[in-house]
Amino acid sequence: MAEAHDQLHATIVGRVEDPLASLMPGASPADVTRTAHVCLAVYKSGLELVLAHEGAERGACVQEIKDVLVRCPRGSSLGGRPMPPPGHPDCAPRRGCLECG
């Protein structure tokens, strides 16, 4: 059973690495793999949170997880600096905008 779990985990990480690599130009394969593992961990942890809530709160949890996952690889490609919130006015992401600071 543990082997099957490990194989599933490796397959999922591999499938996450491909699109991440395009979002992380210039990142090393090790960085892409690490970020894929983090994204999977966030997703798995978030799934528990989503299943523990209903209605509007569940929807809000889903949106928060999506926001984290969208920002995660982009922050990694900027040397770990977080991206501004989606739709943030006047941001210049490639400068590493931290709330336009």
Backbone atoms as SQL, in Angstrom:
CREATE TABLE atoms (id INTEGER PRIMARY KEY, chain TEXT, resi INTEGER, resn TEXT, atom TEXT, x REAL, y REAL, z REAL);
INSERT INTO atoms VALUES
  (1, 'A', 1, 'MET', 'N', 0.822, -1.190, 0.000),
  (2, 'A', 1, 'MET', 'CA', 0.000, 0.000, 0.000),
  (3, 'A', 1, 'MET', 'C', 0.875, 1.267, 0.000),
  (4, 'A', 2, 'ALA', 'N', 1.952, 1.249, 0.783),
  (5, 'A', 2, 'ALA', 'CA', 2.841, 2.405, 0.838),
  (6, 'A', 2, 'ALA', 'C', 3.483, 2.672, -0.518),
  (7, 'A', 3, 'GLU', 'N', 3.825, 1.613, -1.249),
  (8, 'A', 3, 'GLU', 'CA', 4.423, 1.782, -2.571),
  (9, 'A', 3, 'GLU', 'C', 3.445, 2.440, -3.533),
  (10, 'A', 4, 'ALA', 'N', 2.190, 2.024, -3.470),
  (11, 'A', 4, 'ALA', 'CA', 1.166, 2.620, -4.333),
  (12, 'A', 4, 'ALA', 'C', 0.983, 4.097, -4.004),
  (13, 'A', 5, 'HIS', 'N', 1.004, 4.430, -2.728),
  (14, 'A', 5, 'HIS', 'CA', 0.874, 5.825, -2.306),
  (15, 'A', 5, 'HIS', 'C', 2.057, 6.648, -2.803),
  (16, 'A', 6, 'ASP', 'N', 3.257, 6.108, -2.638),
  (17, 'A', 6, 'ASP', 'CA', 4.454, 6.816, -3.094),
  (18, 'A', 6, 'ASP', 'C', 4.436, 7.034, -4.610),
  (19, 'A', 7, 'GLN', 'N', 3.966, 6.029, -5.346),
  (20, 'A', 7, 'GLN', 'CA', 3.877, 6.148, -6.806),
  (21, 'A', 7, 'GLN', 'C', 2.863, 7.215, -7.203),
  (22, 'A', 8, 'LEU', 'N', 1.719, 7.239, -6.524),
  (23, 'A', 8, 'LEU', 'CA', 0.694, 8.251, -6.806),
  (24, 'A', 8, 'LEU', 'C', 1.248, 9.639, -6.520),
  (25, 'A', 9, 'HIS', 'N', 1.916, 9.785, -5.385),
  (26, 'A', 9, 'HIS', 'CA', 2.493, 11.075, -5.011),
  (27, 'A', 9, 'HIS', 'C', 3.507, 11.541, -6.064),
  (28, 'A', 10, 'ALA', 'N', 4.387, 10.643, -6.489),
  (29, 'A', 10, 'ALA', 'CA', 5.392, 10.983, -7.498),
  (30, 'A', 10, 'ALA', 'C', 4.741, 11.362, -8.822),
  (31, 'A', 11, 'THR', 'N', 3.677, 10.672, -9.196),
  (32, 'A', 11, 'THR', 'CA', 2.974, 10.973, -10.447),
  (33, 'A', 11, 'THR', 'C', 2.341, 12.357, -10.388),
  (34, 'A', 12, 'ILE', 'N', 1.700, 12.664, -9.256),
  (35, 'A', 12, 'ILE', 'CA', 1.056, 13.980, -9.119),
  (36, 'A', 12, 'ILE', 'C', 2.101, 15.089, -9.136),
  (37, 'A', 13, 'VAL', 'N', 3.189, 14.904, -8.395),
  (38, 'A', 13, 'VAL', 'CA', 4.247, 15.922, -8.378),
  (39, 'A', 13, 'VAL', 'C', 4.782, 16.127, -9.798),
  (40, 'A', 14, 'GLY', 'N', 4.986, 15.045, -10.531),
  (41, 'A', 14, 'GLY', 'CA', 5.455, 15.159, -11.910),
  (42, 'A', 14, 'GLY', 'C', 4.504, 15.943, -12.792),
  (43, 'A', 15, 'ARG', 'N', 3.217, 15.727, -12.599),
  (44, 'A', 15, 'ARG', 'CA', 2.235, 16.466, -13.401),
  (45, 'A', 15, 'ARG', 'C', 2.153, 17.928, -13.017),
  (46, 'A', 16, 'VAL', 'N', 2.465, 18.240, -11.776),
  (47, 'A', 16, 'VAL', 'CA', 2.468, 19.632, -11.331),
  (48, 'A', 16, 'VAL', 'C', 3.734, 20.346, -11.810),
  (49, 'A', 17, 'GLU', 'N', 4.838, 19.609, -11.890),
  (50, 'A', 17, 'GLU', 'CA', 6.113, 20.211, -12.298),
  (51, 'A', 17, 'GLU', 'C', 6.060, 20.794, -13.709),
  (52, 'A', 18, 'ASP', 'N', 5.387, 20.128, -14.621),
  (53, 'A', 18, 'ASP', 'CA', 5.380, 20.593, -16.016),
  (54, 'A', 18, 'ASP', 'C', 4.822, 22.007, -16.164),
  (55, 'A', 19, 'PRO', 'N', 3.607, 22.287, -15.681),
  (56, 'A', 19, 'PRO', 'CA', 3.133, 23.666, -15.815),
  (57, 'A', 19, 'PRO', 'C', 3.911, 24.650, -14.942),
  (58, 'A', 20, 'LEU', 'N', 4.409, 24.182, -13.797),
  (59, 'A', 20, 'LEU', 'CA', 5.193, 25.080, -12.945),
  (60, 'A', 20, 'LEU', 'C', 6.455, 25.552, -13.648),
  (61, 'A', 21, 'ALA', 'N', 7.100, 24.666, -14.370),
  (62, 'A', 21, 'ALA', 'CA', 8.340, 25.034, -15.056),
  (63, 'A', 21, 'ALA', 'C', 8.114, 26.216, -16.000),
  (64, 'A', 22, 'SER', 'N', 6.945, 26.261, -16.638),
  (65, 'A', 22, 'SER', 'CA', 6.670, 27.390, -17.542),
  (66, 'A', 22, 'SER', 'C', 6.391, 28.675, -16.769),
  (67, 'A', 23, 'LEU', 'N', 5.954, 28.545, -15.511),
  (68, 'A', 23, 'LEU', 'CA', 5.706, 29.727, -14.682),
  (69, 'A', 23, 'LEU', 'C', 6.954, 30.193, -13.944),
  (70, 'A', 24, 'MET', 'N', 7.997, 29.359, -13.981),
  (71, 'A', 24, 'MET', 'CA', 9.231, 29.653, -13.251),
  (72, 'A', 24, 'MET', 'C', 10.428, 29.649, -14.194),
  (73, 'A', 25, 'PRO', 'N', 10.437, 30.534, -15.189),
  (74, 'A', 25, 'PRO', 'CA', 11.553, 30.520, -16.135),
  (75, 'A', 25, 'PRO', 'C', 12.873, 30.782, -15.415),
  (76, 'A', 26, 'GLY', 'N', 13.866, 30.001, -15.774),
  (77, 'A', 26, 'GLY', 'CA', 15.180, 30.170, -15.172),
  (78, 'A', 26, 'GLY', 'C', 15.374, 29.440, -13.858),
  (79, 'A', 27, 'ALA', 'N', 14.309, 28.844, -13.333),
  (80, 'A', 27, 'ALA', 'CA', 14.440, 28.109, -12.074),
  (81, 'A', 27, 'ALA', 'C', 15.108, 26.767, -12.336),
  (82, 'A', 28, 'SER', 'N', 15.847, 26.308, -11.363),
  (83, 'A', 28, 'SER', 'CA', 16.495, 25.008, -11.499),
  (84, 'A', 28, 'SER', 'C', 15.443, 23.904, -11.361),
  (85, 'A', 29, 'PRO', 'N', 15.724, 22.733, -11.918),
  (86, 'A', 29, 'PRO', 'CA', 14.789, 21.608, -11.749),
  (87, 'A', 29, 'PRO', 'C', 14.505, 21.307, -10.279),
  (88, 'A', 30, 'ALA', 'N', 15.498, 21.459, -9.426),
  (89, 'A', 30, 'ALA', 'CA', 15.293, 21.217, -7.989),
  (90, 'A', 30, 'ALA', 'C', 14.307, 22.221, -7.396),
  (91, 'A', 31, 'ASP', 'N', 14.392, 23.484, -7.840),
  (92, 'A', 31, 'ASP', 'CA', 13.451, 24.502, -7.357),
  (93, 'A', 31, 'ASP', 'C', 12.029, 24.197, -7.824),
  (94, 'A', 32, 'VAL', 'N', 11.896, 23.774, -9.069),
  (95, 'A', 32, 'VAL', 'CA', 10.572, 23.438, -9.604),
  (96, 'A', 32, 'VAL', 'C', 9.988, 22.251, -8.828),
  (97, 'A', 33, 'THR', 'N', 10.795, 21.239, -8.584),
  (98, 'A', 33, 'THR', 'CA', 10.330, 20.069, -7.838),
  (99, 'A', 33, 'THR', 'C', 9.922, 20.450, -6.421),
  (100, 'A', 34, 'ARG', 'N', 10.729, 21.273, -5.764),
  (101, 'A', 34, 'ARG', 'CA', 10.406, 21.715, -4.409),
  (102, 'A', 34, 'ARG', 'C', 9.077, 22.473, -4.395),
  (103, 'A', 35, 'THR', 'N', 8.897, 23.368, -5.345),
  (104, 'A', 35, 'THR', 'CA', 7.663, 24.138, -5.414),
  (105, 'A', 35, 'THR', 'C', 6.472, 23.229, -5.696),
  (106, 'A', 36, 'ALA', 'N', 6.653, 22.219, -6.528),
  (107, 'A', 36, 'ALA', 'CA', 5.580, 21.260, -6.796),
  (108, 'A', 36, 'ALA', 'C', 5.181, 20.522, -5.525),
  (109, 'A', 37, 'HIS', 'N', 6.164, 20.122, -4.733),
  (110, 'A', 37, 'HIS', 'CA', 5.863, 19.456, -3.460),
  (111, 'A', 37, 'HIS', 'C', 5.100, 20.386, -2.516),
  (112, 'A', 38, 'VAL', 'N', 5.495, 21.653, -2.468),
  (113, 'A', 38, 'VAL', 'CA', 4.811, 22.623, -1.608),
  (114, 'A', 38, 'VAL', 'C', 3.384, 22.838, -2.090),
  (115, 'A', 39, 'CYS', 'N', 3.197, 22.979, -3.394),
  (116, 'A', 39, 'CYS', 'CA', 1.845, 23.166, -3.936),
  (117, 'A', 39, 'CYS', 'C', 0.947, 21.982, -3.597),
  (118, 'A', 40, 'LEU', 'N', 1.480, 20.782, -3.733),
  (119, 'A', 40, 'LEU', 'CA', 0.697, 19.594, -3.406),
  (120, 'A', 40, 'LEU', 'C', 0.361, 19.564, -1.918),
  (121, 'A', 41, 'ALA', 'N', 1.299, 19.916, -1.063),
  (122, 'A', 41, 'ALA', 'CA', 1.050, 19.939, 0.381),
  (123, 'A', 41, 'ALA', 'C', -0.016, 20.969, 0.741),
  (124, 'A', 42, 'VAL', 'N', 0.046, 22.144, 0.113),
  (125, 'A', 42, 'VAL', 'CA', -0.962, 23.180, 0.353),
  (126, 'A', 42, 'VAL', 'C', -2.333, 22.680, -0.084),
  (127, 'A', 43, 'TYR', 'N', -2.387, 22.063, -1.253),
  (128, 'A', 43, 'TYR', 'CA', -3.659, 21.538, -1.761),
  (129, 'A', 43, 'TYR', 'C', -4.237, 20.488, -0.812),
  (130, 'A', 44, 'LYS', 'N', -3.401, 19.551, -0.388),
  (131, 'A', 44, 'LYS', 'CA', -3.877, 18.480, 0.488),
  (132, 'A', 44, 'LYS', 'C', -4.352, 19.031, 1.837),
  (133, 'A', 45, 'SER', 'N', -3.611, 19.974, 2.379),
  (134, 'A', 45, 'SER', 'CA', -4.013, 20.588, 3.650),
  (135, 'A', 45, 'SER', 'C', -5.290, 21.396, 3.483),
  (136, 'A', 46, 'GLY', 'N', -5.367, 22.102, 2.387),
  (137, 'A', 46, 'GLY', 'CA', -6.551, 22.912, 2.122),
  (138, 'A', 46, 'GLY', 'C', -7.796, 22.085, 1.906),
  (139, 'A', 47, 'LEU', 'N', -7.632, 20.906, 1.348),
  (140, 'A', 47, 'LEU', 'CA', -8.766, 20.031, 1.113),
  (141, 'A', 47, 'LEU', 'C', -9.457, 19.676, 2.427),
  (142, 'A', 48, 'GLU', 'N', -8.677, 19.420, 3.468),
  (143, 'A', 48, 'GLU', 'CA', -9.257, 19.145, 4.785),
  (144, 'A', 48, 'GLU', 'C', -10.061, 20.338, 5.278),
  (145, 'A', 49, 'LEU', 'N', -9.528, 21.520, 5.092),
  (146, 'A', 49, 'LEU', 'CA', -10.216, 22.743, 5.513),
  (147, 'A', 49, 'LEU', 'C', -11.524, 22.924, 4.751),
  (148, 'A', 50, 'VAL', 'N', -11.484, 22.711, 3.450),
  (149, 'A', 50, 'VAL', 'CA', -12.691, 22.850, 2.623),
  (150, 'A', 50, 'VAL', 'C', -13.761, 21.858, 3.063),
  (151, 'A', 51, 'LEU', 'N', -13.369, 20.614, 3.296),
  (152, 'A', 51, 'LEU', 'CA', -14.337, 19.596, 3.668),
  (153, 'A', 51, 'LEU', 'C', -14.929, 19.822, 5.054),
  (154, 'A', 52, 'ALA', 'N', -14.258, 20.616, 5.871),
  (155, 'A', 52, 'ALA', 'CA', -14.754, 20.897, 7.218),
  (156, 'A', 52, 'ALA', 'C', -15.772, 22.032, 7.246),
  (157, 'A', 53, 'HIS', 'N', -16.004, 22.687, 6.124),
  (158, 'A', 53, 'HIS', 'CA', -16.929, 23.826, 6.073),
  (159, 'A', 53, 'HIS', 'C', -18.010, 23.600, 5.024),
  (160, 'A', 54, 'GLU', 'N', -19.052, 24.413, 5.120),
  (161, 'A', 54, 'GLU', 'CA', -20.148, 24.345, 4.156),
  (162, 'A', 54, 'GLU', 'C', -20.515, 25.746, 3.687),
  (163, 'A', 55, 'GLY', 'N', -21.251, 25.787, 2.610),
  (164, 'A', 55, 'GLY', 'CA', -21.820, 27.036, 2.117),
  (165, 'A', 55, 'GLY', 'C', -20.783, 28.068, 1.730),
  (166, 'A', 56, 'ALA', 'N', -21.069, 29.311, 2.117),
  (167, 'A', 56, 'ALA', 'CA', -20.218, 30.439, 1.744),
  (168, 'A', 56, 'ALA', 'C', -18.812, 30.307, 2.314),
  (169, 'A', 57, 'GLU', 'N', -18.709, 29.763, 3.523),
  (170, 'A', 57, 'GLU', 'CA', -17.391, 29.603, 4.137),
  (171, 'A', 57, 'GLU', 'C', -16.540, 28.609, 3.353),
  (172, 'A', 58, 'ARG', 'N', -17.174, 27.556, 2.853),
  (173, 'A', 58, 'ARG', 'CA', -16.449, 26.584, 2.025),
  (174, 'A', 58, 'ARG', 'C', -15.946, 27.266, 0.761),
  (175, 'A', 59, 'GLY', 'N', -16.806, 28.041, 0.120),
  (176, 'A', 59, 'GLY', 'CA', -16.403, 28.765, -1.081),
  (177, 'A', 59, 'GLY', 'C', -15.259, 29.731, -0.815),
  (178, 'A', 60, 'ALA', 'N', -15.306, 30.390, 0.338),
  (179, 'A', 60, 'ALA', 'CA', -14.234, 31.318, 0.701),
  (180, 'A', 60, 'ALA', 'C', -12.919, 30.560, 0.911),
  (181, 'A', 61, 'CYS', 'N', -12.998, 29.393, 1.525),
  (182, 'A', 61, 'CYS', 'CA', -11.790, 28.572, 1.727),
  (183, 'A', 61, 'CYS', 'C', -11.211, 28.131, 0.389),
  (184, 'A', 62, 'VAL', 'N', -12.070, 27.714, -0.525),
  (185, 'A', 62, 'VAL', 'CA', -11.613, 27.304, -1.857),
  (186, 'A', 62, 'VAL', 'C', -10.890, 28.461, -2.537),
  (187, 'A', 63, 'GLN', 'N', -11.453, 29.662, -2.455),
  (188, 'A', 63, 'GLN', 'CA', -10.829, 30.819, -3.094),
  (189, 'A', 63, 'GLN', 'C', -9.477, 31.139, -2.466),
  (190, 'A', 64, 'GLU', 'N', -9.384, 31.051, -1.144),
  (191, 'A', 64, 'GLU', 'CA', -8.108, 31.309, -0.467),
  (192, 'A', 64, 'GLU', 'C', -7.037, 30.330, -0.930),
  (193, 'A', 65, 'ILE', 'N', -7.402, 29.061, -1.050),
  (194, 'A', 65, 'ILE', 'CA', -6.439, 28.048, -1.492),
  (195, 'A', 65, 'ILE', 'C', -5.997, 28.333, -2.923),
  (196, 'A', 66, 'LYS', 'N', -6.954, 28.697, -3.780),
  (197, 'A', 66, 'LYS', 'CA', -6.597, 29.045, -5.156),
  (198, 'A', 66, 'LYS', 'C', -5.638, 30.232, -5.176),
  (199, 'A', 67, 'ASP', 'N', -5.912, 31.237, -4.359),
  (200, 'A', 67, 'ASP', 'CA', -5.035, 32.418, -4.311),
  (201, 'A', 67, 'ASP', 'C', -3.619, 32.035, -3.886),
  (202, 'A', 68, 'VAL', 'N', -3.515, 31.181, -2.879),
  (203, 'A', 68, 'VAL', 'CA', -2.197, 30.739, -2.416),
  (204, 'A', 68, 'VAL', 'C', -1.473, 29.981, -3.524),
  (205, 'A', 69, 'LEU', 'N', -2.171, 29.068, -4.172),
  (206, 'A', 69, 'LEU', 'CA', -1.531, 28.247, -5.198),
  (207, 'A', 69, 'LEU', 'C', -1.129, 29.059, -6.424),
  (208, 'A', 70, 'VAL', 'N', -1.877, 30.078, -6.748),
  (209, 'A', 70, 'VAL', 'CA', -1.531, 30.922, -7.895),
  (210, 'A', 70, 'VAL', 'C', -0.310, 31.768, -7.570),
  (211, 'A', 71, 'ARG', 'N', -0.204, 32.251, -6.349),
  (212, 'A', 71, 'ARG', 'CA', 0.925, 33.095, -5.966),
  (213, 'A', 71, 'ARG', 'C', 2.186, 32.306, -5.694),
  (214, 'A', 72, 'CYS', 'N', 2.060, 31.070, -5.254),
  (215, 'A', 72, 'CYS', 'CA', 3.215, 30.275, -4.826),
  (216, 'A', 72, 'CYS', 'C', 4.311, 30.183, -5.889),
  (217, 'A', 73, 'PRO', 'N', 4.033, 29.697, -7.098),
  (218, 'A', 73, 'PRO', 'CA', 5.125, 29.576, -8.063),
  (219, 'A', 73, 'PRO', 'C', 5.659, 30.906, -8.544),
  (220, 'A', 74, 'ARG', 'N', 4.812, 31.901, -8.633),
  (221, 'A', 74, 'ARG', 'CA', 5.294, 33.200, -9.097),
  (222, 'A', 74, 'ARG', 'C', 6.217, 33.819, -8.067),
  (223, 'A', 75, 'GLY', 'N', 5.861, 33.674, -6.783),
  (224, 'A', 75, 'GLY', 'CA', 6.748, 34.162, -5.727),
  (225, 'A', 75, 'GLY', 'C', 8.085, 33.450, -5.770),
  (226, 'A', 76, 'SER', 'N', 8.055, 32.148, -6.066),
  (227, 'A', 76, 'SER', 'CA', 9.293, 31.385, -6.135),
  (228, 'A', 76, 'SER', 'C', 10.172, 31.884, -7.268),
  (229, 'A', 77, 'SER', 'N', 9.576, 32.231, -8.397),
  (230, 'A', 77, 'SER', 'CA', 10.377, 32.686, -9.526),
  (231, 'A', 77, 'SER', 'C', 10.929, 34.085, -9.293),
  (232, 'A', 78, 'LEU', 'N', 10.434, 34.764, -8.263),
  (233, 'A', 78, 'LEU', 'CA', 10.937, 36.090, -7.923),
  (234, 'A', 78, 'LEU', 'C', 11.844, 36.031, -6.706),
  (235, 'A', 79, 'GLY', 'N', 12.443, 34.877, -6.496),
  (236, 'A', 79, 'GLY', 'CA', 13.350, 34.751, -5.367),
  (237, 'A', 79, 'GLY', 'C', 12.627, 34.652, -4.037),
  (238, 'A', 80, 'GLY', 'N', 11.394, 34.187, -4.044),
  (239, 'A', 80, 'GLY', 'CA', 10.659, 34.001, -2.810),
  (240, 'A', 80, 'GLY', 'C', 9.849, 35.211, -2.376),
  (241, 'A', 81, 'ARG', 'N', 9.948, 36.318, -3.112),
  (242, 'A', 81, 'ARG', 'CA', 9.169, 37.494, -2.739),
  (243, 'A', 81, 'ARG', 'C', 7.727, 37.278, -3.155),
  (244, 'A', 82, 'PRO', 'N', 6.771, 37.545, -2.272),
  (245, 'A', 82, 'PRO', 'CA', 5.376, 37.293, -2.614),
  (246, 'A', 82, 'PRO', 'C', 4.869, 38.254, -3.677),
  (247, 'A', 83, 'MET', 'N', 3.946, 37.749, -4.468),
  (248, 'A', 83, 'MET', 'CA', 3.286, 38.579, -5.460),
  (249, 'A', 83, 'MET', 'C', 2.221, 39.414, -4.763),
  (250, 'A', 84, 'PRO', 'N', 1.847, 40.543, -5.347),
  (251, 'A', 84, 'PRO', 'CA', 0.745, 41.310, -4.782),
  (252, 'A', 84, 'PRO', 'C', -0.551, 40.544, -4.966),
  (253, 'A', 85, 'PRO', 'N', -1.583, 40.907, -4.232),
  (254, 'A', 85, 'PRO', 'CA', -2.869, 40.234, -4.399),
  (255, 'A', 85, 'PRO', 'C', -3.355, 40.374, -5.831),
  (256, 'A', 86, 'PRO', 'N', -4.126, 39.388, -6.332),
  (257, 'A', 86, 'PRO', 'CA', -4.655, 39.472, -7.693),
  (258, 'A', 86, 'PRO', 'C', -5.450, 40.769, -7.890),
  (259, 'A', 87, 'GLY', 'N', -5.196, 41.424, -9.003),
  (260, 'A', 87, 'GLY', 'CA', -5.919, 42.654, -9.320),
  (261, 'A', 87, 'GLY', 'C', -5.417, 43.877, -8.570),
  (262, 'A', 88, 'HIS', 'N', -4.277, 43.761, -7.901),
  (263, 'A', 88, 'HIS', 'CA', -3.742, 44.883, -7.147),
  (264, 'A', 88, 'HIS', 'C', -3.383, 46.009, -8.110),
  (265, 'A', 89, 'PRO', 'N', -3.870, 47.223, -7.868),
  (266, 'A', 89, 'PRO', 'CA', -3.585, 48.328, -8.787),
  (267, 'A', 89, 'PRO', 'C', -2.125, 48.764, -8.710),
  (268, 'A', 90, 'ASP', 'N', -1.630, 49.247, -9.821),
  (269, 'A', 90, 'ASP', 'CA', -0.287, 49.828, -9.888),
  (270, 'A', 90, 'ASP', 'C', 0.845, 48.872, -9.563),
  (271, 'A', 91, 'CYS', 'N', 0.596, 47.550, -9.619),
  (272, 'A', 91, 'CYS', 'CA', 1.682, 46.641, -9.263),
  (273, 'A', 91, 'CYS', 'C', 2.582, 46.391, -10.465),
  (274, 'A', 92, 'ALA', 'N', 3.814, 46.136, -10.177),
  (275, 'A', 92, 'ALA', 'CA', 4.791, 45.777, -11.202),
  (276, 'A', 92, 'ALA', 'C', 5.425, 44.477, -10.738),
  (277, 'A', 93, 'PRO', 'N', 4.776, 43.336, -11.016),
  (278, 'A', 93, 'PRO', 'CA', 5.237, 42.056, -10.476),
  (279, 'A', 93, 'PRO', 'C', 6.694, 41.738, -10.744),
  (280, 'A', 94, 'ARG', 'N', 7.221, 42.073, -11.880),
  (281, 'A', 94, 'ARG', 'CA', 8.605, 41.718, -12.163),
  (282, 'A', 94, 'ARG', 'C', 9.586, 42.533, -11.337),
  (283, 'A', 95, 'ARG', 'N', 9.134, 43.617, -10.729),
  (284, 'A', 95, 'ARG', 'CA', 9.983, 44.359, -9.793),
  (285, 'A', 95, 'ARG', 'C', 9.879, 43.762, -8.399),
  (286, 'A', 96, 'GLY', 'N', 8.989, 42.772, -8.215),
  (287, 'A', 96, 'GLY', 'CA', 8.819, 42.164, -6.908),
  (288, 'A', 96, 'GLY', 'C', 7.980, 43.035, -5.991),
  (289, 'A', 97, 'CYS', 'N', 6.959, 43.653, -6.545),
  (290, 'A', 97, 'CYS', 'CA', 6.075, 44.540, -5.799),
  (291, 'A', 97, 'CYS', 'C', 5.562, 43.876, -4.524),
  (292, 'A', 98, 'LEU', 'N', 5.793, 44.494, -3.416),
  (293, 'A', 98, 'LEU', 'CA', 5.224, 44.061, -2.140),
  (294, 'A', 98, 'LEU', 'C', 4.203, 45.123, -1.750),
  (295, 'A', 99, 'GLU', 'N', 3.031, 44.999, -2.341),
  (296, 'A', 99, 'GLU', 'CA', 1.971, 46.002, -2.172),
  (297, 'A', 99, 'GLU', 'C', 2.472, 47.361, -2.679),
  (298, 'A', 100, 'CYS', 'N', 3.145, 47.334, -3.840),
  (299, 'A', 100, 'CYS', 'CA', 3.659, 48.529, -4.522),
  (300, 'A', 100, 'CYS', 'C', 4.670, 49.305, -3.671),
  (301, 'A', 101, 'GLY', 'N', 5.415, 48.579, -2.877),
  (302, 'A', 101, 'GLY', 'CA', 6.397, 49.251, -2.032),
  (303, 'A', 101, 'GLY', 'C', 7.764, 49.272, -2.632);
